[in-house]
Amino acid sequence: MASVQSAPADVRGQAPLRGSKVQTGPIAIVDIGSNSVRLVIYESMTRTPAVVHNEKAICAIGRAMVSTGRLHDDGIVLALEALGRFRMLAEAHKVETREAVATAAARDAANGHEFVRKAEAAWGGAIRILSGEEEARVAAEGVIAGMPEADGLVADLGGGSLDMVTVKAAKTGTAMTLPFGPLRLMDVAHDDVDKARDVVEDGLDELDDLGSLDGRSLYAVGGVWRSLARIDMEAQNYPLHVLHNYTIPRGRALKLCKVVSKLSRKSLDKMKIVSKRRAEALPYGCIVLEQLLLATGIKDVVISAYGLREGILHARLPAEERVKDPLIEFAASTNKRISRIPEHAEEMFAWIDPLFPGESAEARRIRQAMCLFSDIGWRRHPDDRALGVFNQVLTAPFAGVSHRARALIATAIFHRYSGDEDFPREIAAHDLLSEEDDLLARRLGLAARFAFSLSASAAGELRHYRLRMTPARVLLEVSRRREAIAGEPVQKRLGALAASLGRKGEILIG
């Protein structure tokens, strides 16, 4: 039942689509799955590319494939229509590079290769049929692109298969593929969820490589599991509607799977946060997740918005691009595109170093991201700057950080614009922070606010002043000829910054 590839490998060396020359223009990626066909057009081939267009067509070419051995006729028609449209959209965007892959249904069906030939004509380019192991490893590359620290099991649930690979330190180990996609389970179990549970349990019992996952995480890829996460978010009244890196503890995930897998189709259809197209597959996705958790000692489920398509893109990047920090790269790109004087951010980052002695590597990258985001609100109306930029940063499409870190960076930017006023408690996202986090965010924001009062965002200005900290004071050294800069606004902001650090502010003229 299962196909297993056990040789450990660096995921970057296993990606099947490497080797093309890196382009600077748009890249289009098509993913033909058992349930959906999707097109994503990226602005360029970089570490954190912007998505120009993202479109999905639910075609269900893998429906009833177990019973018939063939792709669904109506689904084929829908898929070919979608690919013809995608071709026109790619041409309209003058895409320089195209990639297209097909997964479980196309590789397993008797008429899979015939369909791919027609699909290539509709799309206007080659389509690669991925093996289950290749699919698992490329999806894992996508997860690593969005969560470089991932440690555990990447599980990509498509309509026709469950593709899994272990990950640690940006490398993959054992790759496994099982025929447990919801469409296939519905077919083999004849729409009986209890029978489907038995099928999944028996299949996982045959695997010998799941015992090493105790205390590690499951990185869940796929639309069905994202829908499950939305249900959990609503049930928990979770304050941040960002799916990437959303984490569900083991016990809660098991309870959720048990409840949702028993819901009737009518009850599922009433859930506004789950599309009707996903509703029928959701109980089967819950069964797969439940059985994976029961078969392992996995501690939690982490939702990944990155998967196969992002893995294809990431595999094409040069090594020097792949190792870059996704948070810092996104923040730097935003700074370059939006800020008044982009170089000011890095100058400020170095200038406020004395205020944060002994910070950890993670705290330092959070501070760097805050500095890079610190001037993106200058075009906003003054009444909207603090909260407007807070929300902009909080939900921005960057990766590589927890939800707590998102909230910390966004709150620091709030204080950069608002000063030392208390954060509005009615904004629930702030609840993601501890009191210690809250104080750090205030210090970061006030440090940036003070720097802007001296430099007005002009490049090279901060080097004229020295900032240092003693056990009792935050000191600003100003030369006699620049004494005029140290007026009331600077004094006031220095005082607020020093107070947040438990010190007094003092300006030394000389």
N, C-alpha and C positions, 0 to 999 in steps of 0.2 A: 504493500500500500504506500509506503513512504519511500522517497528517494533521498539518500543521504550522501553528502560529500563532506568528508571529515577532515581533510587536510587544512590546517590553519593557513591563513594567507592574509597579506595586507590587502584590504578591500580596494585600495587604489590600483593595485597590480592586477586585480581580477576583473575590473570593469571591462565589458566586452566592446565598448565603443570608443576606446582611446585611440589616438593616433592622428586625428585630423589637425590641421593647422588652426591655431586659435584666431578667431575673427574678432573684429571690433564692432561689427554691425549686429543686427538682430539675429536670434537663433530660435527656430520653431521646433518643438518636440511634440510628437503625437504618441499617445499611449492607447493601444487597442486592447482593452480588457474583456473579460467574459461578460461584464454587465454594462460598462460604459466605454465610450471613445472620447478622449479628451485632447484638446489642443492647448498648449501654452506657448506664447511668444514672449521671449525675454528680450529686454532692450539691448543687452550685450552679453558677452561671455566673460563675466567677472565673478568675484567671490560673492557679491551680494547684488545680483542683477535685479532691476525692476521688472515687474511683469507688465507687459504692454497689453496683452489680451489673454484671457483664460476662459475657455468654453468647454462645456461637457454635453455630450448627447448620450442619454440612456437608451441603449440598443438591445441589450440582453442577448447577444449572439450565442451565449452559452446556455440559455434556457433549455431544459429537457435534453441536454446532451448525453446524460447517462443512459436515458431510455432509448435515444435514437442513434447515438454515436456520431451525430452530425450537428453542425451549427444550425441555429434556428433560422428558417428562411426569412421571416419577417425582420428578424434582427439584422440579417445580412443586408437587406434593402436599406434599413435605417442607417447602418454603419457606412455603407458606400455613399449614401447621400451626405452624411456628415463629413466624410473625408473629402468629397468634392467641394463642399463649402469651405473646409479648412484650407484646402489648396488655394482657393481664391483669396482668402484672408491673408495667408502667408505671402502670396504674390503682391497683394496690396501694400503690405508692410515692407516690401523689398527685403525679405529675409535672405541673409547670406548663407546660412547653414541650416540644414534640416536633419532631424533624426526622427525615426519612427520605429516603434517596437510593438510586437504582439505577444501576448502572454498565454495563460493556461488554455483557454478555449481553442485558440488557433493552433497551438502545438499538439493538442490531444484529439481534436475532431478528425473524422475521416475525410471531410472536405475542407480541412483547415488550410492546406497549401493552395487549394483552388481559390478559396476566399482571399488569401493573401495576394495572389496574382491580380485579382480584380481590385483589391484595395490599393495595390501599388499603382495601378492605372488611374484610379480615382485621385489618389494623393499626389501622384506625379513624382514618385521617388521610391527608393528601396525601403522595404520594411523587414526588420530583423525579428525572427521568432526566437524569443529567449527561452532557454531551458529553465526549469524551476530553480536550479542552483544559481544560475546567472541572475534571474529575477530577484532572488533573495539578496544576493551580494550588491546588486545595483541599488536596491531599496535601502540597504544598510549604508551604502555610500551617501545616499541622500540624508539619512538620519544623522550620520556623522557630520555632514555639512552643516546641519542645523543644531546639533548637540555634540560638539567635539569630545566632550567628556563622557559620552554614553558608555555604560558598562552593564551588560546583561544580554538580553535576547531581543533582536529586532524581529517582529512578526508582521508580515504584510498580508492582510486578508483581502484577497480579490474575490470576484464573483465565482471563480472556478477553483482556486487553490489557496492554501495557506503556505506561504514561503517564509522560512525562518533562517536566521543566522546569528550566531553569538558574536558579540562585539566587546572589545576592550582596548583602550589606548589607541583608538583609530585603526584597529586591525580586526579582521574577522576570523572566526574559527570554523566550527561545524555548520554547514549549510544543509537544510532539510526542506523538502517540499511534500505536502500532503494534500489530497483531493478534498479539502474541507471548505471550499468557498461556499457561501450561502446558496447560490443557484444550484450547485451540484448536490449539496446536502438536501435541499428541498426535493430534488429529483430522486435521489437514492432512497430517501426516507419517506417518500410519498406524502410530503407535507405533515409528517408526524414528528414533532419536536423531541418527544421522548426517544423515538427510534434514532433520530439524528444524534442525540446525546450519547447513546450506546455506540454508534459508529465512531464518533470522535474519541470517546474514552478508549475503545479497543485499539484505535489507530495510534494514540499517544502511548499506550502501554507497550507497543512494539519498539518504541524508541529507547535507546540506552544513553542518550547524550543530554538529557535534561536535568540530571541530578546536580550539576555544577552551578546551578543558578540561585542557590540559597542566598537570600539577602541582597540579591541584585534586582535590576528593574527590567520590566517588559516594555519595549518601545513599540507602541501600537500604531501601525500604518494602515490606512484604508478608510473609505467613506462611511462604512457601517460602524466602525469603532469611533469615528469622530461624532456620529449621530448619538451614540451611547454617551459620549462625554458631554454633549449638550444637555442631555437629560439629567445627568448628574449635576452639572452646573446649575441648572434650574432648581433641582431639588435642594441643593446646598445654599441657594441664594448667593452664589459665588460672585464677588464684586468685579471681576475682570473677565470680559468676554473675549479672551484670546485662547484659542485651542492649543497652539503650539506650546509644549512644555507643561500643559495642564496635567496634574498628577492626581491619581485616585488611589488611596491606600488599599492594600490587598483585601482587608475585611469588607470595606465598603463596596469594592468592585465585585466581590463574590455575591453580596446581598443584592446588588443592583442587577447582576446577570440573572440571578434566580427569579427576581420579580419580573423583569422585562421579558424573559423567555417564556413566561406563562401568560402574557397578555394576549388577548384576542386581537384579530386583525382590526376589528371595529375600534377597540381601545387604542391601538397603535395609530390608526388613521386620525384619531382625535387629537393627537399630539402635534401642536402647531410647529414645534421646533424640529420635527422630523418630517422630511419630505415623504410624500406618499410612495414615491419610487423606492425609497429606502425602507419603508415600514415593513414590507413582507420579509425582507432579508434580516431585519434587526434581531429577531429571536434566535436565529441560527448563528449570527455573529456573537450573541451573548453566550450561547452554548459552547462555542469554540474557545472564547476567552475564559469562561468558567472552568472548562476542563484543563486548559493550559495552566491556570493558577493552581488547580488541585493536583496536577501532575508535577509541580515544581515548588520550590520554596521562594518564589519571586515575592518581593516585598511590596511592590506597587506597580501601577500601570501608568506610563508616561505617554501622553498623546503626542505624536509627531505629525506636524503639517507638511513635513518634508518626506519625500519617498522616492519612488522610481524616477519620476521626471527630474527632480533635483539631483538625483544620483547620476543620471545621464549627463547632465550639465557639469556637475562637479568633477566627473571622471575626465572630462575634456580639458580641464584647466591645467596649466603648468604647475609643477610642484610648488613653486614659490607662491602661487596664488592660493592653492589649497590649504596651506598652513596658516594663512592669515586669519586673524580673529574676526568672526562674522559681526560681532557687536561693534568693534572699533571701525571696521571697514564701512559698515552702514552709516555710523555716526560721522565718519570722515567725509563720506560721499554727500551726506545731507549738509554738512557744514560748508563744503565746497560749493554746493549748488545754491544755498539759501542765505548764508551769513553775509554780513557786510564786508568784512575783511577776514577771510578764512584763516590766514596764518595767525591771527590773534589768539585763536583757541589753543594752539600748542604752546604759544608764548605764555599764556595765562596758566596752563597746566604746569609748566616748569616753575613759574614765578610763585605759585602758592604751595609748592612742595614743602617749605619749612613748617607749614601749619599741620602737616599730616605725617609726623615721624613714625616710623615703624609700621606703616600700613602693610597689609597683606597684598599679594599679587592681585587677588580678586577685588579688593577695595581700590587698588590703584587703577585697574581697568574701568571700574565704575566711575571713578573720579575723572578719568580721561574722557569717557563717553559723555559725562555731564558737561565738561568743558567744550567738547565738540558740538553739543546741542545748545550751548548757552546763548547763542545769538540768532536762533532761527525764528524768533518771534518779533523781530524788529519792525516788520511790515504790518503786524496786527494792530487793531485799535487798542489804545492803552487800557481800556476797560476789560479787554478780553485776553490780554497777554498772559497773565499768570495761569489762569485756568485753561485757556485755549491751548497753550503750549504744553501744559501738563497732560491734557488729553491726547494731544498730537504724539507726544513721546510715549505715553503709556501704551497706546495701541499700534504703534508703528510696526511695519513688517520686518523687524530685525530678529535675529536668532542668537543662540549662544548664551542666553541668560535665563534665570528662573523668573517666575512671576514676581517674587519678592524684589529681585534686582530691578525689574522694570519699574515697579512702584517707587523704589528708592531713587532711581535716576530721575523719574518724572517729578517726584516731590522736591528734589533738589532744584530742578528747573523752576518749579513754582516759586520757591524762595528766592531764586536769582531775580525774578521779576517782582515779587511781592514784598520782599524784605523779611523781617522777623515776625510778621503777623502769623497767628496760628492757622494751620491748615483747616479748611472747612470740614468739620466732622461729618457732615451729611454726605460727603463723597465717600462711598463705601470702599473704594479701591485702597484707600489709605489704611484700611484695617489689615492689609497684608504685611504691614510693617510693625516691628517691635518698637518699644520706647527708645532703644539704642539706635535702631535704624532711623527713627524719626529725628533724633538729635544729629546723626551723621548727615542726613539729607539737609537739615537746616544749616549746618556748618558749611557743607559744600556749596549750597546756594548763596549763602552770605559771603563766602570767599569770592565767588564769581561776581557778585553784585558790587563788592568793594573794588575789585580789579577794574570793572567797567567804569566806576566813578573816577578812576584815575586816568584811564586810557581812552574812554569813549569809543572803544573798539579799534582804535588806530594801531596799526602795526608799529612795533618798535618802541612804543611809549613806556611800557612797563619796565624796560631795562634801566630807565632813569631812576628807579626807586628800588630800595632794598626792603624786603619784608622778612622779619625774623620773629621768633617766639622764645620767650624765657618762661620759667615757671610761673611768673606773675603777670607778664605783660605780652601783648602783641605790639611789636614796634614797627613803625614805618619810618625809614630814613629818607629825607628829602634834602636835596642840596639847596643852598641859600638862593641861588638864582631861579629855582623852581618853587619857591615858597608859596607863590600864589595858587598853586594847585591844591594846597592843603586847606581849602575853605570849609565852610560848614557842612556841605554834603559829604565830603570825604571824612571829616571828623565823625559825623553821625554814623556812617556806614562802618567805619573802623570800630566804633564803640559797640555796635550791634554784633559784629563778627567776633570781637574779643569776648564779649559777654557769653556768646554761644560756646566759647572754648574755656569758660570759667576764668577769664583774665580781664585785665584792664587794657584799653587801647591807648597808645601814646605815639605822638608824631615827634620825631627828632629832626630839627632843622640845623643844618651845618655843612 
